[in-house]
């Protein structure tokens, strides 16, 4: 997972927080889990949304709705 993907995950997390779908602490925790897995050489690393659902912070249905409603160009990196 490259830095562009990592940046995209961070921006997606910000959008989830802005929309009240997740708390900042929950997103930060899941981003740390991703970083830990990456540092251990584990691949593939679960996506942010997958981790939020796994931890029970977000329902699978709400995650699908969020993924569909947040345009990818709103989380693109320069």
N, C-alpha and C positions, 0 to 999 in steps of 0.2 A: 504494500500500500504506500504510494508516494505521498509527498507533501501536498500535492493538489487535492488528493482524495481526503487527506487529513483536514485540510482547510475547508473543504466542502462539508465534511462531517461537522466541524465546528460551527460553520455558518448555518447549517441545517438545525443544529441544536439551538442556536440563537433564535431562529424562526419559531421553533417549538415553544421556547420560553416566552417570546413576544406574544404568541397566540394563547398563552396560558395552558398549554398542553403538557408542559413539564416544568419542573422547578430548576433553577440554575444549578443547585447542588446535585440534582439527579443527573443532569447532562454532564457536569464536570466529573462526577463519579464514573460514568460510563466511558467518557473520553480517557480517563486514567486507566480503566480496565483495558481499553484498546491499546494504549501505549504500553502497558505491562505485557500484554500478549505479544505485541510486536517485538518488544525487547527480548522476549523469550524465544523468538523465532517461530512462533505459532502462526500458521497460515491455513486457511484464510481467517482474517480477523473479522469477527461479527460486525455488522454495520451498527451505527449508533441506535437506530430505531429498533433493531433486533435486541440489543442489550436492554433498552428501556422497557420493552415488552417482557423480556425474560425476567427482569427484576421486579416486574409488577407495577412499574411506574406509569405505564401507558398500556391501554388495551390494544390488542391486535387490530381491532376495528378502527379505533381512533388513529392508530399509526398509519393504516392504509389510507384513511381520509386525509391525514396530514400530508402523506407522500404524494397524493393526487392533487391536493390543493396548493402546495408550495411549488411554484414553477421552478424547474431546474436552473433557469437563467437567473433566478433571484438568489441562488446559492453558488453561482459560478465564481471562480477566482480569476483575477486578472493575469 
